[in-house]
Amino acid sequence: MIPAAPPLSHAPVPELTLEGPVDALLRSLDALRQVCDPTVPASILELGLIESLRLTEGEAWLRFVSLGMSCPLSDLTADAAFRAIQSALPDTDIYLSHDHAVEWSPRRASVALRRRLGWAETD
């Protein structure tokens, strides 16, 4: 069952911050699109669970936003994201962090996902 979403706020939609070589970013994003949240039938990119991805020579920094500090599946999802980057960039040191200061809301999800799940915007 798909969880009901709380009402959307009027806050601007956050953007994914990307830095690094384009080819490596594209490989990484393709890998992250394959990582799905265990509770919602959508990728972590569609849900807006990735705050930023920064790549430099031999290193990747992935900032992950969890669905909530009490969500027991956040660590599993973060681990799957870590492994996805690892498979896309095998000779790269990966640093993953949870940004608990950023509160996830349906507004972070893509417009297409919100429509698909019935998370329509409210005025």
N, CA, C and O atoms as a DFTB+ gen file, in Angstrom:
492 C
 N C O
     1  1       0.836      -1.172       0.000
     2  2       0.000       0.000       0.000
     3  2       0.883       1.239       0.000
     4  3       1.863       1.312       0.742
     5  1       0.536       2.199      -0.825
     6  2       1.296       3.437      -0.933
     7  2       0.861       4.370       0.190
     8  3      -0.332       4.629       0.348
     9  1       1.813       4.882       0.976
    10  2       1.446       5.760       2.075
    11  2       0.866       7.071       1.553
    12  3       1.293       7.584       0.519
    13  1      -0.092       7.594       2.268
    14  2      -0.659       8.897       1.927
    15  2       0.359       9.968       2.249
    16  3       1.083       9.880       3.241
    17  1       0.407      10.959       1.419
    18  2       1.362      12.034       1.625
    19  2       0.702      13.181       2.371
    20  3      -0.477      13.470       2.163
    21  1       1.468      13.834       3.241
    22  2       0.934      15.019       3.891
    23  2       0.784      16.134       2.867
    24  3       1.365      16.052       1.785
    25  1       0.016      17.176       3.184
    26  2      -0.146      18.286       2.253
    27  2       1.198      18.900       1.878
    28  3       2.123      18.946       2.688
    29  1       1.286      19.363       0.654
    30  2       2.514      19.986       0.179
    31  2       2.588      21.425       0.656
    32  3       1.570      22.111       0.750
    33  1       3.781      21.873       0.953
    34  2       3.965      23.261       1.361
    35  2       4.188      24.118       0.119
    36  3       4.306      23.599      -0.992
    37  1       4.243      25.392       0.310
    38  2       4.503      26.310      -0.795
    39  2       5.998      26.592      -0.933
    40  3       6.391      27.477      -1.692
    41  1       6.820      25.861      -0.220
    42  2       8.262      26.046      -0.316
    43  2       8.735      25.635      -1.705
    44  3       8.138      24.758      -2.328
    45  1       9.803      26.261      -2.195
    46  2      10.305      25.891      -3.517
    47  2      10.789      24.447      -3.542
    48  3      11.237      23.904      -2.531
    49  1      10.688      23.841      -4.716
    50  2      11.152      22.469      -4.884
    51  2      12.680      22.477      -4.820
    52  3      13.320      23.221      -5.562
    53  1      13.272      21.663      -3.948
    54  2      14.734      21.629      -3.863
    55  2      15.333      20.988      -5.105
    56  3      14.730      20.101      -5.710
    57  1      16.503      21.437      -5.474
    58  2      17.183      20.889      -6.629
    59  2      18.338      20.016      -6.189
    60  3      18.994      20.289      -5.183
    61  1      18.576      18.975      -6.944
    62  2      19.702      18.085      -6.713
    63  2      20.973      18.811      -7.127
    64  3      21.069      19.304      -8.251
    65  1      21.940      18.881      -6.237
    66  2      23.220      19.519      -6.533
    67  2      24.169      18.474      -7.093
    68  3      24.424      17.449      -6.461
    69  1      24.691      18.741      -8.287
    70  2      25.623      17.825      -8.945
    71  2      26.911      18.565      -9.277
    72  3      26.886      19.688      -9.781
    73  1      28.035      17.919      -8.988
    74  2      29.336      18.474      -9.340
    75  2      30.244      17.342      -9.759
    76  3      30.234      16.270      -9.154
    77  1      31.038      17.580     -10.806
    78  2      32.002      16.590     -11.228
    79  2      31.946      16.337     -12.720
    80  3      31.181      16.980     -13.440
    81  1      32.757      15.401     -13.182
    82  2      32.801      15.067     -14.605
    83  2      31.450      14.520     -15.079
    84  3      30.862      13.652     -14.434
    85  1      30.974      15.030     -16.194
    86  2      29.650      14.695     -16.692
    87  2      29.477      13.193     -16.908
    88  3      28.452      12.633     -16.519
    89  1      30.450      12.539     -17.513
    90  2      30.297      11.100     -17.788
    91  2      30.160      10.292     -16.498
    92  3      29.351       9.367     -16.428
    93  1      30.932      10.630     -15.497
    94  2      30.842       9.917     -14.218
    95  2      29.529      10.244     -13.500
    96  3      28.940       9.372     -12.861
    97  1      29.072      11.487     -13.600
    98  2      27.787      11.846     -13.008
    99  2      26.649      11.080     -13.675
   100  3      25.758      10.577     -12.990
   101  1      26.669      10.986     -14.994
   102  2      25.619      10.260     -15.712
   103  2      25.599       8.783     -15.336
   104  3      24.528       8.210     -15.138
   105  1      26.767       8.168     -15.237
   106  2      26.834       6.756     -14.811
   107  2      26.286       6.597     -13.400
   108  3      25.553       5.652     -13.109
   109  1      26.643       7.516     -12.541
   110  2      26.178       7.452     -11.149
   111  2      24.668       7.638     -11.054
   112  3      23.996       6.906     -10.327
   113  1      24.136       8.604     -11.777
   114  2      22.695       8.852     -11.752
   115  2      21.922       7.673     -12.332
   116  3      20.858       7.319     -11.823
   117  1      22.449       7.060     -13.396
   118  2      21.804       5.864     -13.944
   119  2      21.760       4.753     -12.900
   120  3      20.757       4.050     -12.774
   121  1      22.840       4.600     -12.160
   122  2      22.877       3.565     -11.111
   123  2      21.901       3.901      -9.982
   124  3      21.218       3.013      -9.473
   125  1      21.828       5.166      -9.591
   126  2      20.927       5.568      -8.510
   127  2      19.454       5.437      -8.906
   128  3      18.596       5.226      -8.049
   129  1      19.165       5.562     -10.198
   130  2      17.777       5.379     -10.665
   131  2      17.293       3.953     -10.436
   132  3      16.087       3.708     -10.405
   133  1      18.205       3.024     -10.277
   134  2      17.851       1.625     -10.057
   135  2      17.576       1.315      -8.587
   136  3      17.086       0.234      -8.261
   137  1      17.887       2.252      -7.709
   138  2      17.686       2.060      -6.271
   139  2      16.288       2.554      -5.910
   140  3      15.978       3.736      -6.056
   141  1      15.462       1.647      -5.446
   142  2      14.086       2.008      -5.095
   143  2      13.907       2.029      -3.586
   144  3      14.526       1.258      -2.852
   145  1      13.058       2.918      -3.153
   146  2      12.678       2.965      -1.751
   147  2      11.831       1.734      -1.455
   148  3      10.957       1.396      -2.254
   149  1      12.058       1.056      -0.340
   150  2      11.300      -0.164      -0.049
   151  2       9.828       0.075       0.282
   152  3       9.036      -0.867       0.245
   153  1       9.445       1.304       0.603
   154  2       8.051       1.559       0.995
   155  2       7.220       2.220      -0.091
   156  3       5.992       2.139      -0.067
   157  1       7.874       2.871      -1.041
   158  2       7.174       3.576      -2.119
   159  2       7.735       3.061      -3.441
   160  3       8.953       2.969      -3.590
   161  1       6.884       2.727      -4.397
   162  2       7.374       2.177      -5.663
   163  2       7.998       3.253      -6.557
   164  3       7.439       3.630      -7.587
   165  1       9.160       3.730      -6.140
   166  2       9.830       4.797      -6.887
   167  2      11.320       4.777      -6.554
   168  3      11.732       4.291      -5.501
   169  1      12.108       5.311      -7.468
   170  2      13.546       5.393      -7.214
   171  2      13.833       6.492      -6.202
   172  3      13.026       7.396      -5.989
   173  1      14.988       6.391      -5.596
   174  2      15.366       7.401      -4.615
   175  2      15.572       8.762      -5.273
   176  3      15.445       9.794      -4.614
   177  1      15.892       8.770      -6.576
   178  2      15.993      10.048      -7.283
   179  2      14.616      10.663      -7.477
   180  3      14.443      11.864      -7.271
   181  1      13.630       9.854      -7.873
   182  2      12.274      10.360      -8.048
   183  2      11.708      10.915      -6.742
   184  3      10.973      11.902      -6.744
   185  1      12.057      10.274      -5.635
   186  2      11.566      10.701      -4.333
   187  2      12.292      11.928      -3.787
   188  3      11.834      12.551      -2.829
   189  1      13.409      12.268      -4.392
   190  2      14.170      13.417      -3.896
   191  2      14.972      13.088      -2.663
   192  3      15.212      13.957      -1.825
   193  1      15.393      11.839      -2.540
   194  2      16.158      11.425      -1.360
   195  2      17.651      11.724      -1.478
   196  3      18.391      11.571      -0.506
   197  1      18.096      12.146      -2.651
   198  2      19.494      12.529      -2.825
   199  2      19.563      14.047      -2.826
   200  3      18.959      14.703      -3.675
   201  1      20.287      14.593      -1.892
   202  2      20.465      16.045      -1.766
   203  2      21.564      16.524      -2.710
   204  3      21.414      17.542      -3.385
   205  1      22.673      15.781      -2.751
   206  2      23.775      16.197      -3.616
   207  2      24.679      15.014      -3.940
   208  3      24.757      14.033      -3.200
   209  1      25.358      15.148      -5.077
   210  2      26.369      14.184      -5.506
   211  2      27.524      14.997      -6.062
   212  3      27.377      15.728      -7.041
   213  1      28.673      14.854      -5.421
   214  2      29.875      15.578      -5.841
   215  2      30.969      14.560      -6.128
   216  3      31.275      13.703      -5.299
   217  1      31.549      14.668      -7.313
   218  2      32.593      13.738      -7.731
   219  2      33.873      14.498      -8.020
   220  3      33.859      15.549      -8.661
   221  1      34.975      13.951      -7.540
   222  2      36.297      14.448      -7.888
   223  2      37.122      13.233      -8.274
   224  3      36.615      12.111      -8.271
   225  1      38.351      13.440      -8.596
   226  2      39.234      12.334      -8.991
   227  2      39.341      11.309      -7.860
   228  3      40.003      11.557      -6.852
   229  1      38.695      10.170      -8.030
   230  2      38.801       9.079      -7.073
   231  2      37.912       9.175      -5.848
   232  3      37.999       8.321      -4.965
   233  1      37.054      10.192      -5.765
   234  2      36.186      10.346      -4.596
   235  2      34.778      10.767      -5.002
   236  3      34.584      11.488      -5.981
   237  1      33.804      10.301      -4.227
   238  2      32.397      10.677      -4.443
   239  2      31.785      10.993      -3.091
   240  3      31.975      10.252      -2.126
   241  1      31.056      12.086      -3.022
   242  2      30.327      12.477      -1.818
   243  2      28.850      12.472      -2.157
   244  3      28.402      13.205      -3.040
   245  1      28.097      11.644      -1.454
   246  2      26.663      11.517      -1.676
   247  2      25.951      11.926      -0.398
   248  3      26.148      11.319       0.655
   249  1      25.125      12.954      -0.496
   250  2      24.355      13.425       0.665
   251  2      22.930      12.925       0.491
   252  3      22.259      13.230      -0.495
   253  1      22.492      12.157       1.464
   254  2      21.239      11.428       1.417
   255  2      20.252      12.020       2.407
   256  3      20.611      12.300       3.550
   257  1      19.009      12.213       1.976
   258  2      17.938      12.699       2.849
   259  2      17.032      11.513       3.150
   260  3      16.490      10.903       2.229
   261  1      16.863      11.182       4.408
   262  2      16.007      10.051       4.748
   263  2      14.558      10.495       4.870
   264  3      14.267      11.680       5.032
   265  1      13.664       9.533       4.789
   266  2      12.239       9.833       4.908
   267  2      11.850      10.203       6.328
   268  3      10.731      10.656       6.566
   269  1      12.730      10.020       7.244
   270  2      12.478      10.377       8.637
   271  2      13.517       9.720       9.514
   272  3      13.999       8.629       9.210
   273  1      13.859      10.377      10.592
   274  2      14.894       9.831      11.472
   275  2      14.471       8.498      12.071
   276  3      15.319       7.677      12.421
   277  1      13.168       8.277      12.190
   278  2      12.696       7.034      12.781
   279  2      12.416       5.957      11.737
   280  3      11.961       4.868      12.086
   281  1      12.678       6.241      10.464
   282  2      12.419       5.272       9.406
   283  2      13.452       4.149       9.495
   284  3      14.644       4.395       9.307
   285  1      13.016       2.921       9.779
   286  2      13.964       1.825       9.951
   287  2      14.622       1.392       8.645
   288  3      15.624       0.677       8.677
   289  1      14.094       1.800       7.514
   290  2      14.639       1.368       6.238
   291  2      15.617       2.371       5.627
   292  3      16.179       2.110       4.564
   293  1      15.826       3.501       6.277
   294  2      16.724       4.525       5.739
   295  2      18.137       4.001       5.543
   296  3      18.762       4.267       4.516
   297  1      18.640       3.263       6.513
   298  2      19.995       2.733       6.389
   299  2      20.104       1.727       5.247
   300  3      21.119       1.693       4.551
   301  1      19.073       0.909       5.047
   302  2      19.091      -0.047       3.941
   303  2      19.081       0.666       2.595
   304  3      19.789       0.271       1.669
   305  1      18.285       1.707       2.496
   306  2      18.211       2.472       1.255
   307  2      19.531       3.193       1.002
   308  3      20.011       3.226      -0.131
   309  1      20.112       3.761       2.032
   310  2      21.403       4.439       1.897
   311  2      22.484       3.454       1.487
   312  3      23.336       3.778       0.660
   313  1      22.459       2.250       2.056
   314  2      23.434       1.232       1.683
   315  2      23.273       0.838       0.214
   316  3      24.267       0.641      -0.485
   317  1      22.039       0.723      -0.254
   318  2      21.799       0.398      -1.664
   319  2      22.313       1.524      -2.567
   320  3      22.848       1.253      -3.642
   321  1      22.158       2.771      -2.148
   322  2      22.678       3.907      -2.914
   323  2      24.203       3.859      -2.953
   324  3      24.812       4.105      -3.994
   325  1      24.808       3.547      -1.828
   326  2      26.267       3.415      -1.750
   327  2      26.748       2.360      -2.743
   328  3      27.680       2.598      -3.511
   329  1      26.099       1.184      -2.720
   330  2      26.501       0.093      -3.624
   331  2      26.272       0.453      -5.090
   332  3      27.029       0.020      -5.959
   333  1      25.238       1.238      -5.367
   334  2      24.980       1.660      -6.750
   335  2      26.113       2.551      -7.260
   336  3      26.589       2.374      -8.382
   337  1      26.542       3.506      -6.436
   338  2      27.660       4.372      -6.826
   339  2      28.931       3.535      -6.967
   340  3      29.718       3.737      -7.892
   341  1      29.119       2.611      -6.056
   342  2      30.298       1.743      -6.085
   343  2      30.359       0.932      -7.389
   344  3      31.437       0.745      -7.952
   345  1      29.219       0.459      -7.859
   346  2      29.207      -0.311      -9.108
   347  2      29.431       0.593     -10.319
   348  3      30.042       0.173     -11.302
   349  1      28.941       1.829     -10.252
   350  2      29.118       2.760     -11.371
   351  2      30.538       3.320     -11.433
   352  3      31.061       3.594     -12.513
   353  1      31.150       3.487     -10.267
   354  2      32.491       4.072     -10.168
   355  2      33.361       3.170      -9.295
   356  3      33.650       3.516      -8.150
   357  1      33.783       2.015      -9.822
   358  2      34.419       0.985      -8.985
   359  2      35.716       1.393      -8.284
   360  3      36.011       0.863      -7.213
   361  1      36.481       2.293      -8.837
   362  2      37.755       2.679      -8.210
   363  2      37.649       4.024      -7.505
   364  3      38.557       4.853      -7.572
   365  1      36.528       4.222      -6.832
   366  2      36.245       5.503      -6.193
   367  2      35.964       5.304      -4.713
   368  3      35.241       4.384      -4.331
   369  1      36.534       6.161      -3.882
   370  2      36.194       6.175      -2.464
   371  2      34.875       6.930      -2.324
   372  3      34.728       8.033      -2.850
   373  1      33.917       6.333      -1.613
   374  2      32.584       6.903      -1.527
   375  2      32.298       7.324      -0.093
   376  3      32.516       6.564       0.851
   377  1      31.811       8.535       0.050
   378  2      31.455       9.076       1.350
   379  2      29.973       9.420       1.310
   380  3      29.552      10.296       0.556
   381  1      29.198       8.735       2.114
   382  2      27.760       8.951       2.159
   383  2      27.396       9.534       3.504
   384  3      27.846       9.060       4.547
   385  1      26.577      10.566       3.469
   386  2      26.118      11.140       4.728
   387  2      24.615      11.373       4.657
   388  3      24.056      11.651       3.596
   389  1      23.982      11.253       5.810
   390  2      22.559      11.557       5.953
   391  2      22.453      13.006       6.398
   392  3      23.108      13.418       7.355
   393  1      21.640      13.765       5.713
   394  2      21.421      15.151       6.101
   395  2      20.125      15.208       6.903
   396  3      19.049      15.413       6.341
   397  1      20.233      15.024       8.223
   398  2      19.055      15.016       9.086
   399  2      18.477      16.414       9.287
   400  3      17.377      16.559       9.822
   401  1      19.216      17.450       8.858
   402  2      18.711      18.809       8.974
   403  2      17.683      19.120       7.883
   404  3      16.886      20.049       8.017
   405  1      17.711      18.336       6.803
   406  2      16.758      18.534       5.712
   407  2      15.573      17.608       5.946
   408  3      15.724      16.389       6.037
   409  1      14.409      18.200       6.038
   410  2      13.205      17.416       6.276
   411  2      12.597      17.003       4.938
   412  3      12.296      17.851       4.098
   413  1      12.419      15.692       4.745
   414  2      11.798      15.220       3.511
   415  2      10.312      15.547       3.537
   416  3       9.654      15.461       4.574
   417  1       9.809      15.920       2.384
   418  2       8.374      16.110       2.210
   419  2       8.046      15.685       0.780
   420  3       8.953      15.568      -0.043
   421  1       6.783      15.453       0.469
   422  2       6.412      15.079      -0.901
   423  2       6.838      16.119      -1.934
   424  3       6.963      15.802      -3.117
   425  1       7.055      17.329      -1.505
   426  2       7.500      18.394      -2.406
   427  2       8.857      18.070      -3.016
   428  3       9.187      18.577      -4.088
   429  1       9.641      17.242      -2.354
   430  2      10.948      16.839      -2.864
   431  2      10.816      15.853      -4.020
   432  3      11.728      15.739      -4.839
   433  1       9.701      15.145      -4.096
   434  2       9.485      14.148      -5.147
   435  2       9.252      14.829      -6.489
   436  3       8.816      15.978      -6.554
   437  1       9.548      14.100      -7.553
   438  2       9.322      14.652      -8.889
   439  2       7.828      14.880      -9.113
   440  3       6.986      14.226      -8.497
   441  1       7.521      15.809      -9.992
   442  2       6.131      16.099     -10.320
   443  2       5.455      14.841     -10.868
   444  3       4.320      14.534     -10.504
   445  1       6.148      14.123     -11.733
   446  2       5.577      12.906     -12.319
   447  2       5.240      11.880     -11.245
   448  3       4.189      11.242     -11.313
   449  1       6.113      11.712     -10.258
   450  2       5.848      10.758      -9.183
   451  2       4.669      11.217      -8.331
   452  3       3.808      10.412      -7.976
   453  1       4.627      12.493      -8.005
   454  2       3.506      12.993      -7.200
   455  2       2.182      12.757      -7.914
   456  3       1.193      12.381      -7.286
   457  1       2.163      12.973      -9.207
   458  2       0.933      12.710      -9.969
   459  2       0.600      11.233      -9.973
   460  3      -0.552      10.853      -9.762
   461  1       1.602      10.397     -10.211
   462  2       1.394       8.944     -10.283
   463  2       0.855       8.386      -8.980
   464  3       0.022       7.479      -8.990
   465  1       1.319       8.915      -7.864
   466  2       0.900       8.409      -6.558
   467  2      -0.299       9.156      -5.969
   468  3      -0.765       8.839      -4.875
   469  1      -0.780      10.134      -6.699
   470  2      -1.939      10.883      -6.201
   471  2      -1.575      11.893      -5.133
   472  3      -2.423      12.280      -4.328
   473  1      -0.332      12.322      -5.116
   474  2       0.099      13.321      -4.155
   475  2      -0.045      14.689      -4.798
   476  3       0.937      15.413      -4.958
   477  1      -1.273      15.042      -5.167
   478  2      -1.523      16.312      -5.868
   479  2      -1.210      17.486      -4.967
   480  3      -1.358      17.415      -3.747
   481  1      -0.779      18.552      -5.581
   482  2      -0.476      19.762      -4.809
   483  2      -1.780      20.390      -4.319
   484  3      -2.804      20.359      -5.001
   485  1      -1.709      20.952      -3.134
   486  2      -2.849      21.672      -2.580
   487  2      -2.494      23.141      -2.491
   488  3      -1.330      23.502      -2.322
   489  1      -3.486      23.969      -2.603
   490  2      -3.245      25.425      -2.504
   491  2      -3.353      25.922      -1.105
   492  3      -3.178      27.116      -0.859
